[in-house]
Amino acid sequence: MSTNSLSGADPWLIAHAKVSGGKVVTFEKAEPNSHKVKIPDVAKEFGVLCVNIYDALSELGASF
């Protein structure tokens, strides 16, 4: 898996979630066969869970 497409803060977010036992919140969907590396695919390789914003808010018990 090439990480050339994964730049900026994304690797740091995944690393922080890994060492702190957290999750990554993203709207990206896993696409293992994509030419562009996706956050959920990299996170999965490192055992980090990804959720979308709606699931995160629900887990936090947010209501509006």
C-alpha positions in Angstrom: 0.0 0.0 0.0 1.6 3.3 -1.1 1.0 6.2 1.2 2.1 8.8 -1.3 -1.5 10.1 -1.6 -1.9 10.2 2.2 -0.5 13.5 3.2 -1.0 16.4 5.6 -2.6 15.7 9.0 -4.2 12.3 8.1 -1.2 10.1 9.1 -0.9 12.1 12.4 -4.6 11.6 13.2 -4.4 7.9 12.6 -1.2 7.7 14.7 -2.7 9.7 17.6 -5.8 7.5 17.6 -3.6 4.4 17.6 -1.5 5.4 20.6 -4.4 7.0 22.6 -7.0 4.2 21.9 -9.2 6.6 20.0 -11.1 6.6 16.8 -10.8 8.6 13.6 -13.9 10.5 12.4 -14.1 10.8 8.6 -16.6 10.8 5.8 -14.2 8.8 3.6 -15.3 5.2 2.8 -12.9 2.3 2.6 -11.8 1.5 -0.9 -9.0 -1.0 -0.7 -8.6 -1.2 -4.5 -8.5 2.5 -5.1 -5.5 4.3 -6.6 -5.9 7.0 -3.9 -5.2 5.8 -0.4 -8.2 6.3 1.9 -8.0 7.0 5.6 -10.2 4.0 6.6 -7.9 1.6 4.7 -4.8 2.9 6.4 -6.5 3.0 9.8 -7.6 -0.6 9.4 -4.0 -1.7 8.7 -3.1 -0.2 12.1 -6.1 -1.5 14.0 -7.7 2.0 14.3 -11.5 2.2 14.1 -13.1 4.9 11.8 -16.6 6.3 12.2 -18.5 9.0 10.4 -19.6 12.2 12.2 -23.1 11.0 12.7 -22.0 7.9 14.4 -19.5 9.8 16.5 -22.2 12.3 17.6 -24.6 9.4 18.4 -21.9 7.7 20.5 -21.3 10.9 22.4 -25.0 11.3 23.1 -25.3 14.6 21.3 -28.8 15.9 20.6 -29.8 19.1 18.8 
